[in-house]
Amino acid sequence: MRARTSQRAMIALAVCGLVALITDSSRALANTIDVTVEGARSSRGQILIALHDTPASFPNRWSGAAATLRVPASQRPVVVTFSDVPPGIYALIAVHDEDGDGQMTKSLIGLPQEGFGTSNNPGFLGPPRFRAARFTLDSPARLAIRMVYP
């Protein structure tokens, strides 16, 4: 009887150790992304930044983003940090929401009326594309986004 209790205790300890190891290693795999947003033309409003992990939500479906942040706008570079981001493929978009309504203002035909930029700072001939803005995250990253205005 004593041997069976001892064996159960050893198994319970092994399971607890394994759970702790898995929890610890998943934390070690999570990364941070430091994003510097540059080139805001004014300090009016806010800067909205969205981290997307799928092309389906990029760039317009902010509710489908993996994470979002908002900070007061500044003509100086603004730095934000996304924490605990698992490894993967992502794309960032930043919007200078000058009127503070929480979204990019567009014209009647859908053209942006506020500044925006994406990771990798590609040129724009049409809406931003996930493929042009994507990056692979497998360690902590520092990225810069330059705002462009219509």
C-alpha positions as CSV (number, residue, x, y, z in Angstrom):
1,M,0.0,0.0,0.0
2,R,2.8,2.4,1.0
3,A,4.6,1.7,-2.4
4,R,1.5,2.5,-4.3
5,T,1.0,5.8,-2.5
6,S,4.6,6.7,-3.1
7,Q,4.3,5.8,-6.8
8,R,1.2,8.1,-7.1
9,A,3.0,10.9,-5.4
10,M,5.9,10.5,-7.8
11,I,3.6,10.6,-10.8
12,A,1.8,13.7,-9.4
13,L,5.1,15.4,-8.9
14,A,6.2,14.5,-12.5
15,V,3.0,15.9,-13.9
16,C,3.3,19.1,-11.9
17,G,6.9,19.5,-13.1
18,L,5.9,18.9,-16.7
19,V,3.1,21.5,-16.5
20,A,5.5,24.0,-15.0
21,L,8.0,23.4,-17.7
22,I,5.4,23.8,-20.5
23,T,4.1,27.0,-19.0
24,D,7.6,28.4,-18.6
25,S,8.6,27.5,-22.1
26,S,5.5,29.1,-23.6
27,R,6.3,32.3,-21.8
28,A,9.9,32.1,-23.1
29,L,8.5,31.8,-26.7
30,A,6.4,35.0,-26.3
31,N,8.1,38.1,-27.7
32,T,7.8,41.8,-27.6
33,I,7.4,44.2,-30.5
34,D,8.6,47.7,-30.0
35,V,7.0,49.9,-32.7
36,T,8.2,53.5,-33.4
37,V,5.6,55.6,-35.3
38,E,7.2,58.6,-37.0
39,G,6.0,61.5,-39.1
40,A,2.7,62.5,-37.6
41,R,2.0,66.0,-38.9
42,S,0.3,67.2,-35.7
43,S,-0.3,66.3,-32.1
44,R,-4.1,66.3,-32.6
45,G,-6.0,63.1,-31.9
46,Q,-4.4,59.7,-31.4
47,I,-2.3,57.1,-33.0
48,L,-4.0,53.8,-33.5
49,I,-1.8,50.7,-34.0
50,A,-3.1,47.2,-34.9
51,L,-1.1,44.0,-35.0
52,H,-2.7,41.5,-37.5
53,D,-1.9,37.8,-37.8
54,T,-4.1,37.1,-40.8
55,P,-4.5,38.8,-44.2
56,A,-8.3,38.5,-43.8
57,S,-8.5,41.3,-41.3
58,F,-5.7,43.5,-42.6
59,P,-5.8,46.5,-42.8
60,N,-9.5,47.5,-42.2
61,R,-11.0,45.0,-39.7
62,W,-9.5,46.2,-36.4
63,S,-11.8,43.9,-34.5
64,G,-10.0,41.0,-36.2
65,A,-6.5,42.2,-35.1
66,A,-4.4,40.1,-32.8
67,A,-3.8,43.2,-30.7
68,T,-4.5,46.9,-30.8
69,L,-3.0,49.9,-29.0
70,R,-3.9,53.7,-29.0
71,V,-1.7,56.5,-27.7
72,P,-1.9,60.3,-27.9
73,A,-0.6,61.7,-31.1
74,S,2.7,63.6,-31.2
75,Q,4.9,65.2,-33.9
76,R,7.8,63.4,-32.1
77,P,8.3,59.7,-32.7
78,V,5.9,57.6,-30.6
79,V,7.0,54.2,-29.2
80,V,4.6,51.5,-28.2
81,T,5.2,47.9,-27.2
82,F,3.1,44.8,-27.9
83,S,3.9,42.3,-25.2
84,D,3.6,38.5,-25.0
85,V,3.3,38.0,-28.7
86,P,3.7,34.4,-29.8
87,P,6.0,33.6,-32.8
88,G,4.3,33.9,-36.1
89,I,3.8,36.1,-39.2
90,Y,2.3,39.5,-38.6
91,A,1.6,42.9,-40.2
92,L,1.2,46.2,-38.5
93,I,-0.9,49.3,-39.5
94,A,-0.8,52.6,-37.7
95,V,-3.4,55.4,-38.3
96,H,-3.1,59.0,-37.2
97,D,-6.7,59.5,-36.0
98,E,-6.6,63.3,-36.0
99,D,-10.3,63.7,-35.4
100,G,-10.3,61.2,-32.5
101,D,-13.2,59.2,-33.7
102,G,-11.4,55.8,-33.3
103,Q,-11.1,55.0,-37.0
104,M,-9.6,56.1,-40.2
105,T,-11.7,58.9,-41.8
106,K,-12.3,58.2,-45.5
107,S,-13.7,60.2,-48.4
108,L,-17.0,59.3,-50.1
109,I,-15.1,57.0,-52.5
110,G,-13.2,55.3,-49.7
111,L,-9.8,57.1,-49.9
112,P,-8.0,57.8,-46.6
113,Q,-8.3,61.3,-45.3
114,E,-5.9,60.7,-42.3
115,G,-2.3,59.6,-42.2
116,F,-1.4,55.9,-42.0
117,G,1.6,53.6,-42.4
118,T,2.4,49.9,-42.2
119,S,5.3,47.7,-41.2
120,N,8.0,47.5,-43.8
121,N,7.0,51.0,-45.0
122,P,6.0,49.9,-48.6
123,G,4.9,52.4,-51.2
124,F,1.2,52.5,-51.7
125,L,-0.6,52.0,-55.1
126,G,-3.9,51.2,-53.6
127,P,-4.8,49.9,-50.1
128,P,-2.1,48.4,-47.9
129,R,-1.5,44.7,-48.4
130,F,-0.7,42.1,-45.8
131,R,2.0,40.6,-48.0
132,A,3.9,43.9,-48.4
133,A,3.7,44.6,-44.6
134,R,4.2,41.1,-43.2
135,F,7.2,40.1,-41.0
136,T,8.2,37.0,-39.2
137,L,8.4,37.2,-35.4
138,D,10.7,34.7,-33.8
139,S,12.5,36.9,-31.3
140,P,11.9,40.4,-29.8
141,A,11.6,43.0,-32.6
142,R,11.9,46.7,-33.1
143,L,10.1,48.2,-36.1
144,A,9.5,51.7,-37.4
145,I,6.4,52.9,-39.3
146,R,6.5,56.2,-41.2
147,M,3.2,58.0,-41.6
148,V,2.0,59.0,-45.1
149,Y,-0.8,61.5,-45.7
150,P,-3.1,61.8,-48.7
